[in-house]
């Protein structure tokens, strides 16, 4: 399903600045609309809800501070607003922040700071939206599905381990649900009321990793890093092998001492976190190759637990199919469909190279594209064939050939990068080397294509 590009509303009475900011954002892949004054901004905001607003303070009809105050009062779910001013003052910045503005940019604008602020504001907005729907989704996500001996044994081990403070390393193939087992572990700990912070390690670029993990202090403001966000709860480091060596060293020091310095800070910050890490590749081999620190490996590997592939407990497949049918009916409001007995029996014996993640994608595809209440065996085989076949080497014309060029290119890039990402063991560094792409650009491309790392 195609992900809609973020929509940004730029409000400024100076035509040159409006055009410049809009062109820069459009070049970065955003959808942009411009408004020259408060009246136009009100109309365009009502017509289409933006994910982000860039708002000038000084305008001919109503000033930006007054407009921000108006929007905050009428819209509890107001998107992030970044204020701009060529006549900035400390008082204006403080007032805008007090009213709820995400940040304040002075003119002339620094393009690098503009893009970084926009990116972070959109990430914050997305996180807030995800948190808003978290309670509804947790009714489906609190416990791994399955009644097989394999799943019951794993859950029992996690419940016992949750009574202790040992660091846990979950080992398993891509798609087996390591994050879900980590959440199950967290839910049975004494600190279950604390936060569960999920970190896709490979999605954090080395350039930003220090700030992301340890936070920063700048101009009197404090940005909380992931370690502080997880204080009193659990920090889940997904696919830990993707972490660069410099961050590994800082993380090791922080975990050993339970303290660290924020970037730009001078006072030590103490934290109390339970760490759970996961990996799909052998960390001991990464240690031997010099890509992963041995001391950090020993620290994280106090207790290692293997998460079985789906083909090792095929008897759980019917239950998983039913679970995800209910999930998509209740969460995404898709029409109800059910798997026939023949299709369930066939899928019990399927090899599931993509594990539970592949099963989830299969159910979603069949519920979106299929017709009729029953999902029969022929439909299942056809759907599995379209998932498993490599479109480049398929004798038939790939489906995305019929899309407009821009959408077809995005589809191909997503398939191409996901293929090489899995082939390189979930390591962004290896992926960058394999496809000949600079890592900073690669991180942005993965984020733009919504590829979960």
N, C-alpha and C positions, 0 to 999 in steps of 0.2 A: 504494500500500500504506500503510495507516494506521500512523503512528508511535506506539508506546506511550509514555505519559507517564512521566517519571521517578518511581521509587518510593523514598520516603524513610521510614526508620524513626526515630521520635522516642522516646528513652528517658529518662524523668525520673520521679522518685517524687512530684513535686508535681502533683496533678491540674490545678490552674489553669494552670500553665505548659504542661503537655502539651496541654491543649485549645487554649490561645492560639496556641502555635506551630503546631499541626496546622491550625487554622482559617486562619491566615495563609498557610501553604504551600498548602493546598487552594484558597484564593482565587487564588493565583498559577498554578494549573493542575497542581500536582503530586499524585501519589497518595501518601497518608500513612497509616501505621499507628503505633499508640502501644503502648509497653510501660512498665509501672510499676516494674519492677525487672530485675535482671540475668537471673534465671531466665526471665522472660517474653521478654526480649530475645533470649536464646539460642534459644528455641523459634521465635520469629517469624523470626529470621535464617535458621535452618535450613529453615524451611518455604518461604520465598521470599527470594531474594537481593536485597538493596536496592542501589540505585545510590549511596546516601548514608546515613550514620547520624549523628544528632545525639545525643550521649551525655553525660548528667550525670555528674559525678565522684562526688558523695556520694549513695549509695543504701543502703537498709536491709540488703541481703543481701551483695552484692559491690560494691566501689567501681568507678567507671568506669575508673580507671587499670589496675586488675587485669584487668578485662574486656577492655580494649583490648589488653593484653599477651597475653592468652589468644587473642584473635582473630588478632592478627598472627602468632603462632606456628603456628596451624593453617591459616591461609588466606593463601597467597602473593599471591593476586589480590584482597585485601581492598579494598573500595570506600573512598573518602575518609571519614574520621571527624572530625567537628567536636565538640570537647569543650566542655561548658558547666559553669559553677560560680558559685554565689552567694558562695562563700568562696574566691575565687581567690587564688593566690599566684604569685609568679614561679617558685618551685620546681615547682609543679604544672604550669604552662604549659610549662616547659622539659622536664620529664619526659614529658609527653604528646607534645610535638613530637619528642623523641628516640625515642620508641616508634613514631612514624610518623603521629601525628594531623595532619590537614590544617591545622587552625587551632584557636584557643582563644577562646571568647566568655565574657565576664563577665556575670553577672546583676546588676541587671535588664537584660534584653536590649535592645539598640538594634535596632528592627525594620528600619531601613534597612541597618545593618551585617549583620544576620542574612540578609536577602534577597541582598545583594551577595555574602556569603561562600558561601551555598548555590549561587548561580548560578556562581561561579568554581570551586567544588569540582566541580560537575557537568561543567563544561567541561573541567576537568583529567582527570576520569574518562573522559570520552568520548575525549579525545586519547590517553590511555593505551591504550584499547581499539583505537583506530584504528592506533596504532603497533604493537600486538601482532600485528595481521594484515597489516602493511605488507609484510613479506618475502614472504608468500604471494602478495599481489596484484602485487608488482613484476614477477613473472614474466610478467604480462600487460601491464604498463604502461610498460615501459622504452622502447618505440620506437613512433612513429606507424605505423599499419597502412596499407599501400598500396604498389603497385609502379608507379603511373602516373608519367609524366614530371614532373607537378606536385609530387608528394610527394617523389620522389627528388631533385629540384632543391632543394626546401626543406630537406631533411635535409642535403644536401651543403653548402648555405650555412651552416647552423647549425654543422656540424662545423668549417668554416673559421673562423667567427666565435668559436668556443669557444677557439681558440688565442690570443685577444687579450682584453684587459680592458675593451673598449668596452661601455658600457651599452646594453642591447638593448630595443627597443620592438616588441612583437608586435601587429599590427593585423589584426583580422578580425571577422566576424560572430559573434553569440552561438552557442555550440555547436560551433565548428569545432575545438576542442581546443587552445586556446592554452596552457593549463597543461601539457598533455602535451608540446608542442613545447618549452616552457621546461625541463621535466625532461630532455628529450633533449639540449638545449643543455648543461645542467648535467652530464650524464653523460659528456660529451666534453671537459670542462674539466680543467685540471690539478688543480683543487680539488674534483674529483668525490667524494672521500672526505669532504668537509665536508658540513654539513647543507643540505637544501633546505627552506626555510621558505616555505610557501604562505600568502599573505595575501589573503583576500577583502576588499578595501578597503571595499566598500560595507556590509559587515556590522559595521563598527566605528563606533559612534556618536561624534560629535564630543566628547561629554562624557568618553568613556573613551580617546580616541585617544592622548593624550600618554602615559598609563600603558602602553597596549598596545604602542606603538612603542618607547618609551624606558625603560620600567620605572620602578620607584620604590624609595625607601628609607623605611622606616617602622618605628619601634620596634626598631631594630637588625636588621630583616629586609630582605633584598634580593629584589625581584621582577624577574626578567629580562624585558626587553621583546623585541619581535620582532627588533630590530637586533642585540642581543647573542646571541639564539638563533641567528641566521644567521651569526655570526662564523666566518670561515674557509670559508664556503660561499656559497650563493645565496639572496637574498631576492626572491621573486616577488610583485610587487604586481599582483594581478588586478583588472582594471577600475579603473585608476588615476583615471579621471575622477570617481569617487565620493568622492574625498578632500576634506574641507573645507579652506578656505583657510588656517586657522591651522596645521593639521597640515602642509599643504604647505610653509609657511614654515619650520617646525622641521625637517622632513625635508630640505629643501634645504640648510639650514645643516649638518646632520649629515653628509650625503653629501659636501658640499664639503670639510669639515674632517676627515672620518672620525672624528669624536668628538662627544660630546654629554653633557649632564647628565641623570641620572635625576631623575624627579620627587621632590622632597624631598632630593636629593643635593647634595653640594658639590664632589665631585671629578669631573673629566672622565673619561669612559669612551671608550677608543679601540677602534674596530672595523674589520675588514677584510671587506667584503662585496661580492659581485658582484650588481648590481641588474638584474633583468629585469622590465619592466612590460608590461601588456597593456591594450588598449582596444578596445571595439566601436564607439565613436563618434569623430568627428573631433576630435582634441585641439586642432588649430589654431582650430577654431570655438569651442571652449570658452575658449581664450585670448582670442579677439576679444570674446567676451561677458563677459569678466571673471571667469569661474567657475574658471579654471585659470591658475596663475602662468606667465608666459612664460619666466622664468629656469629654473623646474623642468622645463618642457616641453623646453627646449633641452638641459638636463642629461640627461634620460632618453632623449632622441631622438638620441643619438650615432649609432646605427644602427637604422633601422626596417625591419621585415620583414613583408610581407603574408602572412597565412595564408589560403589559398584556401578558398572555400565548397565544400561537397561536390558541388554541381551542376556545378562546374568540373572535377571528376575522377570522374565517375560510374562509370568503369571499375573503381574501387576498391570499389564497393558490395558485390559478391559476397564479396570478401575480408573486409570489415568485418562482414558478416552472419555469416560463419563464425567470425570472431574472437569476436564477442559471444555466439554460441551456446556456444562452448567456455568462455567466461568464466562464463556463468551456470550451466553444468553443473558446472564445477569449483569455483567460489567460492560460489555460492548453492545448489548441489546440486539444480537443477531438472532434470526429465526431459529427455532429449535429443530435439530435433526438428530437422528440416532443411528448408530452403527449396527448393521445387520450382524447376525451370529457368524455368518461366513466371513465377513470382513474382519470381525474381532479375532476369529481363529487364525486368519491369515496374518494379521498384525502381531499376534502373540509370537509367531515364529519368524518375523522379519528381523533383520540384523541390527537395525537402528544405529547406523554409524554416527548420527548426530544426537543420539540419546533422547532424553526427555524434551530437550529444546526442539528437536526435529519432530517429535510427536505433537507438541503444542502447535508448531507451524502447520503441520498436516491438518489438524483439526480446524484451525482457523481458516485455512485455504478452502477446505471442503464446505465449511459453513457459509463462507462468503460467496464462493463461485458456484456451489452446487444448487440443485433444485429438488424439491420433494423432501418428505420427512425422513425417509430411509436412505442411509448411505450404503450402497451395495458394493460388492467386491470389485466389480469392473471399474467403478469410479475411484476406489482406493488405489488400485493398481495403476490407473492412469495418472493420478495425482503423485504417487510415489515416483513414477517414471519421469515426470516433469521436474521434480525436485532433484532427483539423483543424476539425471543426464546433464553433461556439460554442454551448454548451448552452443559453444564454439565448434564442437565436434559432432553435434547432432545433425543427422542427415536432413531433418526437417528444418523449415525456416523458424528461427527463434521467435517467440511471441513478441519480444520487445522491438523486433524489426518493424512492427506496424505502428509504433508510437512516434510522436513528433521527435525530431532530432535531439532536442535538449533532454527530454525525458528518457529517450533510448540511451543517450550517453550516460546519464545518471544511473540507469539500471545496470548497464554494462560495468561502469566503474565500481558500483557496489558489489556486484557478483565477483568481479576480478579481485578486489581488495579482500573480501571475505575469504575467497579461495586461498590466496597467498598468506593471509593472516593465520588461517588454520594450518596450512602447510608448514609455516615457520614457528609452530608451537605457541602462538599467542604472544610473540615478542615483537614489539613495534620496531625495535632496533634491527632485528633480523629482517622484518618486512621491508623497512626502508632500504636496506642493502640489496635485498632480492629484486626489488622493482626499480631501483635507481632513483629514489626520490628523497629529497632533503627532509629530515625528520620534522622540523617545524611546520613545513608545508603539509606533510603527511598527517600530522595531528589535526590540522584544520580541515583537511579533506575528510578524514574519518568522522570528525564531529559534524561536518556539513551533511554527510550521507547517513547520519544517525546509526553508525556502526558501533554496537556495544562492545567494549573491550573487556 
